[in-house]
Amino acid sequence: MSGPLYVPVLPTRPHAAQACERLRPDVRAAVRPLWNLPPLPGAASETLAALVRKYVAPVSAVSRYGGWIDAPFGEDAQTADLAEALSVYCELGYLSPVTGPERGEAQQAAAVETARCVKRGLGVRVRVAGEWDSRLGEDVRGLLARCGPAVPVDLLLDMGAVFADRPDAGKEALRALDALMPLADWRSAALLGGGFPRVTADMLEQGTWDEPRADWHMWHEVRASERAYAPRLRYGDYGTQSVAALAQIPVTGRKGGPPWGVLSYTTENSYLVFKMLTRGPDRIAVNRSAARQVTELPEFREAGGGQGEEWLSACAHGPSWTGEGVGGPSEWLRTGNLQHMTYVVHSLPGA
């Protein structure tokens, strides 16, 4: 079994594409993103093709090492149009189509046909948001029968949101893998989970939040098992956004927004979140102070980091009389993903 070291589950948004583009070459070579189209409710055929181009073209351009493209929120009526629009980026880019056992027959058939035509393989995304349901195994078996031996398949076991209040996530992942791994000669297999919190204003009342990396610990629990497949299992997470962020419907032309945002930093055991301001007279001081708190952490990776750490240092030590370099929500998301992905790759066995 071959495959990437790290599979981040990312939205097809500019901040995520820019983060991948700015990774150091050695880090980027170990990363294969699972890109996700946002919900596009009610979009007609012509509009849908344009929206797919808008969202997918930028991420395709930064996916020269490969990855997957998924439309997990596609409506049944959009299946044919989505499949046609996405197949362009599978054929001309380096992305593989994705399907799953809970998808409709038309979507499964379209994804398998795209995989068969473009010869880049097929991502089989199996979602386990709670306890493992053995019926899913039978559904996956049926899906694989549709593929046939000519289509290479990648297992993407997606455990969804994984926090400290889900202590059995590792055991459920093992139950799922025990059932799924024997079903195919998987080209690669990855365990995905989202441990980054959905941040609220109440969480940041004191200015900071410390969230345990339960997704990271789940993966280590599975890797520490005595299963024969465990050493080959790849790690994946949702970067520095919550699982729920993928399901947000795009809003164009919106002005304003909340007066605060977040800056994040990843350590061995925690996602550290710091409050930033988007406007107001204290914006510059608060934002530079937050960046300084990051750079003063014992875990701050100034020497071994990348452009994420460079931006944090520049923000922390910039002049107090100008807002240049303190960024905004998109830049904070990009910086968070940059430092996070770099750190994850460097933390994985084989890096």
VMD Tcl script that draws the C-alpha trace (Angstrom):
set ca {
  {0.00 0.00 0.00}
  {1.41 3.38 -1.03}
  {0.05 6.89 -0.62}
  {0.60 10.28 0.99}
  {1.68 10.93 4.55}
  {-1.09 13.43 5.22}
  {-4.63 13.93 3.88}
  {-6.08 17.31 4.94}
  {-9.83 17.69 4.37}
  {-10.09 21.20 2.92}
  {-12.74 23.49 1.43}
  {-12.33 24.69 -2.15}
  {-11.74 28.21 -0.90}
  {-8.92 30.68 -1.68}
  {-7.35 30.58 1.79}
  {-6.90 26.80 1.61}
  {-5.55 26.85 -1.94}
  {-3.10 29.60 -1.00}
  {-1.95 27.66 2.07}
  {-1.14 24.60 -0.06}
  {0.61 26.75 -2.63}
  {2.89 28.30 0.02}
  {3.97 25.07 1.69}
  {7.64 24.25 1.41}
  {8.27 21.79 -1.44}
  {9.28 18.93 0.86}
  {6.07 19.37 2.88}
  {3.84 19.80 -0.16}
  {5.12 16.55 -1.66}
  {3.74 14.63 1.35}
  {0.26 16.19 1.23}
  {-2.75 14.97 -0.79}
  {-5.80 17.12 0.01}
  {-9.37 15.92 -0.03}
  {-10.99 19.02 -1.54}
  {-14.68 19.68 -0.83}
  {-17.09 21.78 -2.86}
  {-19.45 23.83 -0.66}
  {-23.23 23.39 -0.89}
  {-24.58 25.02 -4.05}
  {-28.33 24.77 -3.44}
  {-30.61 25.15 -6.42}
  {-27.86 26.02 -8.89}
  {-28.95 25.38 -12.50}
  {-26.75 23.62 -15.05}
  {-25.10 26.72 -16.53}
  {-24.59 28.34 -13.14}
  {-23.30 25.10 -11.64}
  {-20.59 24.69 -14.29}
  {-19.39 28.24 -13.65}
  {-19.40 27.73 -9.88}
  {-17.42 24.49 -10.15}
  {-14.87 26.31 -12.30}
  {-14.69 29.15 -9.77}
  {-14.10 26.85 -6.81}
  {-12.13 23.98 -8.33}
  {-9.77 25.62 -10.84}
  {-7.63 27.31 -8.13}
  {-7.27 24.14 -6.04}
  {-6.58 22.04 -9.12}
  {-3.72 24.39 -9.97}
  {-2.03 23.70 -6.62}
  {-2.67 19.93 -6.64}
  {0.17 18.83 -8.90}
  {1.02 16.02 -6.46}
  {-2.55 14.71 -6.57}
  {-5.52 14.55 -4.23}
  {-9.27 14.07 -4.41}
  {-12.20 16.29 -5.33}
  {-15.57 15.68 -3.67}
  {-19.00 17.29 -3.82}
  {-20.42 15.90 -0.55}
  {-23.37 18.32 -0.50}
  {-24.45 17.87 -4.12}
  {-28.17 17.54 -4.67}
  {-29.60 14.57 -6.57}
  {-30.75 16.84 -9.39}
  {-27.18 18.16 -9.77}
  {-25.46 14.77 -10.02}
  {-24.99 14.63 -13.79}
  {-23.89 18.25 -14.12}
  {-21.50 18.02 -11.17}
  {-19.96 14.83 -12.52}
  {-19.41 16.40 -15.94}
  {-17.94 19.61 -14.51}
  {-15.63 17.82 -12.05}
  {-14.43 15.26 -14.60}
  {-12.57 18.04 -16.41}
  {-10.33 18.58 -13.39}
  {-9.85 14.85 -12.91}
  {-8.84 14.45 -16.55}
  {-6.67 17.54 -17.01}
  {-5.53 18.02 -13.43}
  {-4.26 15.58 -10.84}
  {-7.43 14.98 -8.85}
  {-9.38 11.75 -8.33}
  {-13.19 11.54 -8.02}
  {-14.87 10.56 -4.77}
  {-17.96 8.58 -3.91}
  {-19.26 6.73 -0.86}
  {-21.69 4.05 0.24}
  {-24.40 6.53 1.23}
  {-24.38 8.33 -2.13}
  {-27.08 7.73 -4.71}
  {-26.60 5.15 -7.45}
  {-26.28 7.85 -10.12}
  {-23.47 9.60 -8.24}
  {-21.65 6.34 -7.59}
  {-21.92 5.34 -11.24}
  {-20.69 8.74 -12.42}
  {-17.70 8.72 -10.07}
  {-16.73 5.18 -11.06}
  {-17.02 6.04 -14.76}
  {-14.84 9.14 -14.29}
  {-12.25 7.06 -12.43}
  {-12.31 4.43 -15.16}
  {-11.85 7.01 -17.92}
  {-9.16 9.23 -16.37}
  {-7.26 6.37 -14.68}
  {-6.47 8.31 -11.51}
  {-8.28 6.00 -9.12}
  {-11.34 6.50 -6.95}
  {-11.68 7.81 -3.41}
  {-14.17 5.81 -1.33}
  {-15.24 8.10 1.51}
  {-16.90 6.19 4.33}
  {-18.44 8.38 7.03}
  {-18.71 7.14 10.62}
  {-20.09 9.98 12.72}
  {-20.97 7.73 15.68}
  {-20.88 3.98 16.13}
  {-19.79 1.73 13.28}
  {-22.75 0.22 11.43}
  {-21.89 -3.16 9.89}
  {-24.39 -2.50 7.08}
  {-21.97 0.11 5.75}
  {-19.48 -2.67 5.08}
  {-21.97 -4.44 2.82}
  {-22.72 -1.18 1.03}
  {-19.00 -0.63 0.42}
  {-18.69 -4.18 -0.87}
  {-21.42 -3.44 -3.42}
  {-19.73 -0.20 -4.44}
  {-16.41 -1.96 -4.96}
  {-18.12 -4.58 -7.12}
  {-19.28 -1.72 -9.36}
  {-15.66 -0.54 -9.69}
  {-14.13 -3.83 -10.78}
  {-10.42 -4.65 -10.52}
  {-9.35 -2.08 -13.13}
  {-10.08 0.94 -10.90}
  {-7.54 1.62 -8.10}
  {-9.36 2.56 -4.90}
  {-8.36 4.69 -1.91}
  {-10.13 4.31 1.43}
  {-11.00 7.60 3.12}
  {-12.48 6.66 6.51}
  {-14.02 9.90 7.74}
  {-14.89 9.88 11.45}
  {-16.27 13.42 11.31}
  {-16.00 15.59 14.42}
  {-13.75 13.99 17.04}
  {-13.55 15.77 20.41}
  {-12.78 14.77 23.97}
  {-16.47 13.89 24.49}
  {-16.10 11.06 21.97}
  {-13.59 8.81 23.78}
  {-14.59 5.69 21.82}
  {-13.74 7.19 18.42}
  {-10.55 5.12 18.18}
  {-12.39 1.89 18.97}
  {-15.10 2.70 16.41}
  {-12.43 3.48 13.82}
  {-10.84 0.09 14.47}
  {-14.20 -1.65 14.10}
  {-14.70 0.11 10.77}
  {-11.20 -0.64 9.52}
  {-11.41 -4.27 10.55}
  {-14.47 -4.58 8.33}
  {-13.32 -2.41 5.42}
  {-9.66 -3.25 4.95}
  {-10.24 -6.86 3.80}
  {-12.72 -5.75 1.13}
  {-10.16 -4.50 -1.40}
  {-6.52 -4.17 -2.26}
  {-6.63 -0.52 -1.27}
  {-4.06 1.68 -3.00}
  {-3.99 3.80 0.15}
  {-6.04 4.15 3.32}
  {-6.42 7.24 5.51}
  {-8.15 7.87 8.83}
  {-9.76 11.33 8.89}
  {-11.18 13.28 11.81}
  {-11.89 16.86 12.74}
  {-10.75 18.03 16.16}
  {-10.64 21.78 15.58}
  {-13.52 23.46 17.45}
  {-16.33 25.56 16.08}
  {-15.23 28.72 17.85}
  {-17.82 30.96 19.50}
  {-17.55 34.38 21.10}
  {-18.14 32.84 24.54}
  {-15.14 30.53 24.10}
  {-12.90 33.54 23.52}
  {-14.23 35.68 26.36}
  {-10.77 35.48 27.97}
  {-9.03 35.92 24.63}
  {-7.72 32.35 24.20}
  {-8.93 28.75 23.97}
  {-7.07 25.46 24.33}
  {-8.68 22.51 22.50}
  {-7.16 19.02 22.93}
  {-6.22 17.36 19.63}
  {-8.59 14.42 20.03}
  {-8.39 13.63 16.29}
  {-4.60 13.24 16.54}
  {-4.90 11.01 19.60}
  {-7.52 8.85 17.83}
  {-5.12 8.19 14.98}
  {-2.32 7.30 17.41}
  {-4.64 4.92 19.24}
  {-5.37 3.10 15.99}
  {-1.71 3.11 14.97}
  {-0.78 1.61 18.34}
  {-3.09 -1.35 17.81}
  {-1.63 -4.65 16.68}
  {-3.53 -4.64 13.40}
  {-1.40 -5.56 10.39}
  {-2.71 -2.54 8.47}
  {-2.04 0.00 11.24}
  {1.53 1.00 10.26}
  {0.37 1.84 6.74}
  {-2.64 3.92 7.75}
  {-2.33 7.57 6.71}
  {-3.39 10.49 8.90}
  {-5.96 13.12 7.95}
  {-7.77 16.00 9.64}
  {-9.84 19.06 8.79}
  {-6.98 21.52 9.19}
  {-7.69 24.56 11.32}
  {-11.43 24.74 10.67}
  {-14.27 22.81 12.19}
  {-16.02 19.97 10.36}
  {-19.13 22.15 10.19}
  {-17.28 24.83 8.19}
  {-17.39 22.66 5.06}
  {-21.19 22.81 5.02}
  {-21.43 26.60 4.99}
  {-23.28 27.95 1.97}
  {-21.20 30.61 0.18}
  {-22.51 34.14 0.60}
  {-21.46 36.73 -1.99}
  {-21.49 40.46 -1.53}
  {-21.91 40.28 2.22}
  {-20.45 43.20 4.16}
  {-19.68 43.47 7.81}
  {-19.45 40.15 9.58}
  {-18.48 39.63 13.22}
  {-16.04 42.07 14.83}
  {-13.71 39.22 15.74}
  {-11.92 36.27 14.20}
  {-9.36 33.68 15.28}
  {-5.67 32.99 14.96}
  {-4.62 29.42 15.68}
  {-1.47 27.51 16.46}
  {-1.00 23.75 16.65}
  {1.12 22.03 19.30}
  {1.65 18.36 20.01}
  {-1.49 18.03 22.12}
  {-3.56 21.17 21.48}
  {-5.15 23.53 19.03}
  {-4.50 26.94 20.58}
  {-6.95 29.65 19.49}
  {-6.46 33.39 19.98}
  {-9.01 36.16 19.51}
  {-8.37 38.67 16.74}
  {-10.35 41.81 15.88}
  {-11.62 42.67 12.42}
  {-12.36 46.30 13.24}
  {-12.37 48.88 16.02}
  {-9.80 51.19 17.60}
  {-8.04 48.33 19.45}
  {-7.65 46.11 16.38}
  {-3.94 46.69 15.78}
  {-2.92 46.34 19.43}
  {-5.06 43.26 20.07}
  {-3.97 41.48 16.91}
  {-0.26 42.13 17.38}
  {-0.57 41.03 21.01}
  {-2.23 37.79 19.97}
  {0.54 37.09 17.46}
  {3.15 37.84 20.14}
  {1.51 35.33 22.45}
  {1.96 32.72 19.75}
  {5.60 33.58 19.11}
  {6.34 33.48 22.84}
  {4.98 29.95 23.25}
  {7.64 27.39 24.23}
  {6.34 25.30 21.31}
  {6.70 28.06 18.71}
  {8.62 26.63 15.75}
  {10.53 29.65 14.56}
  {13.45 27.68 13.14}
  {11.63 24.60 11.86}
  {8.45 26.27 10.67}
  {7.55 27.84 7.35}
  {5.69 30.82 5.96}
  {3.06 30.50 8.68}
  {5.62 31.14 11.39}
  {7.17 33.92 9.29}
  {3.85 35.72 9.06}
  {3.20 35.31 12.79}
  {6.59 36.79 13.65}
  {6.09 39.72 11.28}
  {2.64 40.42 12.72}
  {3.88 40.18 16.31}
  {6.73 42.63 15.84}
  {5.15 45.08 13.40}
  {4.70 48.78 14.21}
  {1.88 49.75 16.53}
  {0.81 52.77 14.48}
  {-0.19 50.94 11.30}
  {-2.50 48.03 10.63}
  {-0.34 46.74 7.80}
  {0.48 43.09 8.36}
  {-2.18 42.31 10.98}
  {-4.34 40.56 8.38}
  {-7.98 39.60 8.28}
  {-10.02 36.40 8.55}
  {-8.79 34.88 5.27}
  {-5.16 35.57 6.09}
  {-5.57 34.15 9.60}
  {-7.11 30.98 8.14}
  {-4.30 30.69 5.60}
  {-1.65 31.18 8.27}
  {-3.34 28.67 10.57}
  {-3.40 26.01 7.87}
  {0.16 26.76 6.78}
  {1.67 26.24 10.22}
  {-0.64 23.30 10.95}
  {0.03 21.32 7.78}
  {3.76 21.89 8.03}
  {3.81 20.71 11.64}
  {1.67 17.66 10.94}
  {3.89 16.47 8.11}
  {7.00 16.92 10.23}
  {5.33 14.97 13.07}
  {4.39 11.91 11.01}
  {6.46 8.75 10.80}
  {8.41 8.68 7.57}
  {8.65 12.47 7.24}
}
mol new
graphics top color blue
foreach p $ca { graphics top sphere $p radius 0.5 }
foreach p [lrange $ca 0 end-1] q [lrange $ca 1 end] { graphics top cylinder $p $q radius 0.2 }
display resetview
